[in-house]
């Protein structure tokens, strides 16, 4: 069994920009476990524990999903929290550009994998980059201060040319990700 998910990768420049932003907002949000730059990704579909024998089936579904997708640019920005400022569990960054295309791609990935016997998504897809997970509760005032002061964050653009199948291995030091496959968009 392998713990799998499909995601979009960030450019090295975007990882640096997000990491600089994380360093800045640590002043507002004490008690958050920040995602390391190498762990940043935009998840399109979480598959969870999956039999290794199904990986070829997943690759085929990914290839089918991207067959009509054209390259597109993503710019990250618009920071927020889930589920609410009152009970923050996740600190995230949304998309300033590429939202429609990411939603379309996630929908196609979900459709193709559902046809291959994987559980379809029950919730609507909200493209976001998880940048921190709350360990202890945060004060609502601190979260609202952060949201009001840091809404202008933005990264440089990066052209998305493929979707990546990752394996996630959990350890005491966090998750380690291995690339298993890249479904490349047609030119």
MOHU-V285648 format. One record per helix or strand of 3 or more residues. SS is the DSSP state (2 for helix, 1 for strand). FROM is the first residue (numbers start at 1). LEN is the number of residues. If there is no record, write none. Layout:
[[SS,FROM,LEN] [SS,FROM,LEN]]
This chain:
[[1,2,8] [2,12,14] [1,32,3] [2,37,3] [1,41,10] [2,52,15] [1,72,11] [2,85,3] [1,90,8] [2,99,17] [1,129,6] [2,140,10] [1,158,3] [1,162,10] [1,174,11]]
